[in-house]
């Protein structure tokens, strides 16, 4: 099975890497190959058939190629909740979660996650076009590390006041002493349910699901087992990370997983899909409400809770 990903140095999508590196895919008889793609490249690869499944760090990205969820399904959640944190420079004095204090500052977010960040700002009463400056970092298109790590380096150089990225980027900045977490929406630092905008998941096409249902079932079983293993023993993350991540990220991943392992829950709830669709409508990616069974591969539901 060919699995496309846009970011491998990610705690959010880590259960897929763990399923590979800790042998869960192999134990299910699945020959899985995870391939790194450019931004939105994994969604295009799924659409054109060069990938059988994709790791979506934010599942609403599927809508860029699969209009109104036509032709694709989410098979399992990799982690729960909107995965990005707002990290500010270490000397930023405002109380955690105070979005009003962002006015006049220079911030950055990757293409894709920036849509969630701008909507988060709007719901906090901040105009993202006038009240803050959201910039593209020089060289971001040629980067060879995850956006969060790249942004942490920009924060260290004083190019920005803060960035919106996953927990690996935040932890990189905090561990270097140059940043502090100002908002983790998954833990309640959010206005108006921003925490439920999106989540990380594994997705495939309706065509592949019809042709190879056993392969999808095997992948879901392996991912669920990896999630359980990480929740039971977060130190396993170091073993998996050291073969996939740069040295600094491999050193940080076990601590991040230890804090975030409660989010490694495979279940996709009706509420999660309803809020996901509401966010997708707010950014113009979805025309209207779509039923749960058009978004989720419901055949996979029993596998999320199987012993």
ABEGO torsion letter per residue (X at the ends): XBBBBABABBAAAAAAAAAAAAGAAAAAGBBBBBBBBBBGAAAAAAAAGABABBBBABAAAAAAABBGGBGBBBABBABBEBABBBBBBAABABBBGBAAAABGBBBBBBBGAAAAAAAAAAAAGBBAAAABBBBBBBGAAABABBAAAAAAAAAAAGABABBBBBAAAAAAAAAAGABBBABBAAAGBBBGGAAAABBBBBBBBAAAAAABAAAAAAAAAAAAAAAAAAAABAAAAAAAAAAABBAAAAAAAAAAAAAAAAABBABBBAAAAAAAAAAAAAAGABABBBBAAAABBAAAAAAAABX
